[in-house]
Amino acid sequence: MNLSPSTWPSSRAGAALLLAGCALLWSSAGVLTRLLQSGEPFDTAFWRSVFCALTMLMILSLEHRRQTLQSITRMGWVGLLSGLMWAIMFTGFMVAMMVTSVANTLLVIGMAPILAALLAWRVLGDRMTGSTWLVIAIAALGLWWMVRDALSIEGPHGLLIAAAVPVASAVNLVMIRRTGARVDLAPAVLLGALISGLVLLPFIWPVRTPVAASDLLILALLGAFQLALPCWLMVRAARRLRPHEVSLIALLEVVLGPLWVWLGVGEATPTATLQGGVLIVLALVAHELLGARASADPARTPTPG
């Protein structure tokens, strides 16, 4: 299979659509976890990481065949660092929600576009236009509007843990952007899942397998289609997009998540959540229109570092 990151996606528009599909898959986490009969957070996070690792191993085997191990070792220290960033993202969100509110966690994680933009400016020399900062500010306002009624000052340690997620995301995206033309960092998703599983293992030892077969199926879906597949595809899309663009489009996960919970399990969605979601979507549409205009001008089109 010729799925080299140097061949696809071939355009910025294709990368943006691919990333939107990733956000669609990521957003299924809420409705799937609510279908679990046993909802222990550490157990859920551990088994999700296990199934993510198994799925990534299958994907890499199909992609690289007999060179699967070489695809991992070729990444070098950059791949190991990327894997560590994935592990922080995989576990940080779940742990943060255990010690602070979901609203607090989402708001802190919503800092990702700002951090990605600042880090890309510092490391890659990416310069943000005034309109880009305006779009980021509108998206942040929309996220705040979505969760404002549920915000609290409880769980300061959870806020620190949650803050590690956007930091890790920004570092990872900048690394992918900087090395994507030379090093395929997709196998780092496998390393991230393995590291995450090892970190979580002491918290669930002795290992308890899900009692219900339905739980095992849901956890497999979480690991394979909510985590492994979209993260693998995100690495491909991130090569064609600037770090802050990836973070902005990924906010669709926050917008779509409550919608699937409402449709799937009938959980009511507050009006403020819908209003904030619409504001985020409008910001993303405006940003993509601006991006399409910039990509049409070769002098303004950024190239991978």
N, C-alpha and C positions, 0 to 999 in steps of 0.2 A: 504494500500500500504506500502510495506517495502522498503522505500527509505532512510533508515538511512545512515548518512555519514560514519558510521562504517562498512558498507557493500559494498559500491560502491563509486567511482570506486575501483576495487580491486588491481590495480597495478599502478606503475608509468607510464608505457606506455599508459594504458587506460586513466589515468588522463591527460596526455599530449595531447592525441587525443581529449578528451572531451574539453579541454581548447582551442585547435585549432578551434573546432567547435564554441565555444563561440566567438572567435575573428572573425570568419566568419559572425556571426550574428551581432556583434557590428559594423562591417565594412559597414553594409547596411545604416548607418545613413546618409551619404552624398548623396547617390542617392535618398533616400526617401524624405529628406528635400527639394531637388531640384524639386520634383514633387508637392510640396505644392503650392497652388495658393496664399495663404497668408502666408508669411514667416517671421512674426514678431518673433525675437529670444525669447523674454520672453514668448510670447504666446505658442510657440512651446515647450519650456522647461517645462512650467507649465502643458500643456496637456499631454506631454510625461510622466511626473511624476504621473499624475492622473491615466493614463491607466496602468502604471507600478504598482501602488499600487493596483488597481483592479485585475490585473493579478496575482500578488503575493498573494492576498487574496484567489483567486481561487486555486492556487497551494498549498498553505498551508492547505486549507480546504480539498483538495483531499488527501494530505499527512498525515495530523493529525486528520482529521474528527472532532470529538467533542472536541478535545484537541487543537484546533487552538490557542485559547487565551493563554492556558498554555504554548504552544511552544514559544510564545513571552515573557511571563513573566519569563520563566525558564532561559532565557539568562542573566537576571540581568543587572548590570551596564555595563558589557562587551558588551552585545547586544546593549545597548543604545549608547555606544561609537562607536561601529561598524556602527550603523545606521547613526550617525553623520558623520562618514567618507564617507559613501555611499552618503549622501546628498551633501557633499562638492564636491565629484566627479561628481555627476549628474548635479550640477548647475555651478561648477567652469569652466568647459570647454566652455559652452555656453556663460557665461558672459565674460570670457577672450577674446573670439573671437570678442566680441562687442567693446572692447577697445584696442585691439592690433591685429596684423595680424594672420592669420591662421598658417603661417609658424612659427612665434615666439611661438605660443601656442603649436604646435606639438613638436618643439624642446625642450621646457621646460618640457613638459609632458614625453618626451623620457628619462628624467633623472630617471624615475621610477625604472628601474633595478638596477641602482647604489645605489639609496637611500634604496631600499628594501634589497640589499645585506649588506649595512652598518648597517642598523637597525637590521637585523637578526643576524649579527655578534655580535652586542652589546647586544641584548636582549636574543637571543637563543643560542649564542655561535657557530653559523654556521661559518665555516672557508671556504673561497673561495680559490680555487687553482689558480695558475697563468694562466692556460688555460681558466678558467671561466672568469677571469678579461679580458683576451684577447678577448673572445667572446663578452662580454659586450661592450668593446671598439670598436670592429668592427661594432656591431649593432648601436652604437651611431654615428659612422662615416657614416654609411649608411643613418641614419635618417637625419643627417646634410646635406649630399649630396642631398637628396631628396628635401629639402626646402631651400637650401642655396641662390638660386637666388631671393627668395621672403622675405628673412630676412630683418628686419629694426630695427632702434633704436627708433621707435615711440611706444607710449603706454607703458611706464614703469610700470604703475599701472596694466595693463593687464598681464605683466610678473609676477608680484607678485601674482595675482589671479591664473594664470596658475600654478605657483609653488605650490600652495596649493593642486593641484590635485595629483601629484606624492607623495607628503608627506602623504596625506590622504590614498592613495593606499598602500604605504609601511606600515603604521601603521595598516591598516586593514588586510593586508596579514600576518603580524607577529602575530596579535591577532588570526586569523583563525588557523594559524599553531600551536600556543601555546595552544589554548583551544579546537581545533577541536575534540580531542578524548573524551572530557568531555561535551562540550556545542555545540549544533547545532546553528550556527550563520546565517543560511539561512534566518530566519525571519527578520534579521536586514535589509535585502534589502527592505522589506515592510516599516520598520521604516524610512529608508533613503528616500524613495519615498514620504512618508507623510511629513517629515521635509522639503524636497525640495519644495514640493507644497506649504506649509505654508510660506516659505521664499519668494517664487516667487509671491504669491498671491497679496501683496500690489502693485507690479509693473504692474499688469494687471487689477486691480480693477477699475470699475466694470467688472466682468468676461464677456469676449466676446467669445461665442461659435463659432467655425469655421463656416463660411457661407456655404461653399460647402460641400456636403456629402462626396466627394472624399477626402477632407482635413481631415475630421473626421476619415475616414478609415485609412489614412496614419498615422495619429497621434496615432491611436489605434495600428497599426503595430509597430510603433516606441516604444511605451510603453510596448507592450507585447513581441514582438520577437526581438527587437533590445536592449531592456534594461532588463526587468524582467527575462525572461527565461535564457539568457546567464549569468546574474549576479547570479541567483540562482544556475545554474550549476557550475559556477566558484567557489562558496563556497565549493561545493563537490570536485572539482578537486584540489583546493588549499590545501586540507588536505594531499594529497599524494605528493605534490611538494614543493620545497623550495621557499620562497618568491621571490627571484630574478628570478627563473625559470618561475614563473607565469607571472612576468612583461615582461620577454623576449618574451615568446610565445604570450602574448597579443599585442606585437608590430606588429603582423600580421594584426591587424586591420588597422594600418597606411598603410601597403603595399597593402592590398586588396581594401581599400576604393576608391582610384583613379581608379582602374580597373573597379569597378561596375559603377562608374560615367561615365566612357568612354563607357561601354557597354550599360548602361541604358539610358543615355541622350545625348550621343555623344560628351561629353566634352573632348577636347584634353588633353592628358597626356604628360607633358614635358619629354624629354629623360632622364634628370637628375633624375626625379622621378622614372622612371623604373630602372635606374642603381642603385640608392640607395636602391630600393626595393629588387633587386636581391642580393645585398650585405647583407641586413638584413636576407633574407631567407637562404643564405649560412651560415651565422653566427648561425642561429637557428638550421639548419641541423647538423652543427658541434657540437653544444652544446648538441643536443639530442643523437648524437652518443656517445659523452663523457659520458652523463648521463646513457645511456644504459650499457656502460661498467662498470660504477661505481655501478649501481644497481645489476649487476651480481656478484659483490664482496660484501658479507654480511658485511664485516668489514668497508666498505666505504658507506654503505647505511644509510642515515640519518633517524632517527625515529622522529615522531611528538613529539613536546615538551609538 
